[in-house]
């Protein structure tokens, strides 16, 4: 009922939602028949159907390689058992089995088959990358970033370990496949940092309420300007300071946008472009939603499903990215309060982003994510929407009965 209500409030979401539903259905048909590939694809879909859908738009060689990576990277646990299994397979670190709490030899065999079925050049990249990851993860745990992040530099370093390395690895895979030129490491790193920081900001309450121990990813250098302890941000008496801290965090994340533009603008392969661009647009949309939003400290803040469907449906080329970033930055800009301690800095970041989008010269040729003055729909449109939904439901029911 929630989705139906959202569609009634935003009827223009209906077509993108229908497209998304069809895309998910078609993606399910594309799961390879081999048991080891079916295992990998099914596992990722259980974690995130939308992310799995984006991956499945890649060409087969890159899609399979990324599926192997994503099946272990999407786990929230820093040293998840799947990550260790991959390290065992790729690097031969078999003594890591001592660290595994939930280990399945069936899963081990599945990943071994997956790895061996990849093309040689891509398999070599996957053989090299985890060695680097293991070394850097060891450094990460030595620095104890998991329990406490002190400075903004530490924050960037932590995000590099958990997301920047993924960006670097993907760039190497794209290059190894022959579909893209090699991109500078700093740009690849920024792509990962922007996504990771958006997630960290959005997931504050979930992380701070984690049992048995809170996950603290917001850097002390930022939050100690507002409260004495990071968990204090969630209490009602601190909500004014909490929102100011939140806005400070969003402003920090926006520093990576220009690097992301540079990265995406040099991509040539349409499937790779969509794979990279859709999450970036989702990230700026999430930041626009979170900025100055007290609900971040009260519950789950997410883009509505219809808006997510629009992003997936509309993000096909760089002009779409410029348009989306311009629209979402306009939403964010409209929420900036003059008395916010970081208002000047935030405005500077937003103005720089909007200037790049305007200078691209493509803003006039796209569908806007912003509806001026709110949606105005009459009863006829609502009735028509119900009729369409009834026809679709009847059609699906008839097919189910026939089968």
Secondary structure, DSSP 4 states (H G I P E B T S, - for coil): -HHHHHHHH-TTHHHHHHHHHHHHHHHHHTS-SSHHHHHHHHHHHHH-HHHHHHHTTS-HHHHHHHHHHHHHHT-SSTT-HHHHHHHHHHH--GGGGGG-SS--HHHHHHHHHHHHHS-HHHHHHHHHHHHHHHHHHHHHHHHTTTT---SHHHHHHHHIIIIIHHHHHHHHHHHHTTSSPPPPHHHHHHHHHHHHHHHHHHTHHHHHT-SSS----S-HHHHTTT-SSGGGGGSGGGHHHHHHHHHHHHHHHGGGHHHHHHHHHT---HHHHHHHHHHHHHHHHHHHHHTT-GGGGTS-----HHHHHHHHHH--SHHHHHHHHHHHHHHHHHT--TTSTTHHHHHHHHHHHHHHHHHTT-TTSS--S--TTS----HHHHHHHHHHHHHHHHHHHHHHHH-
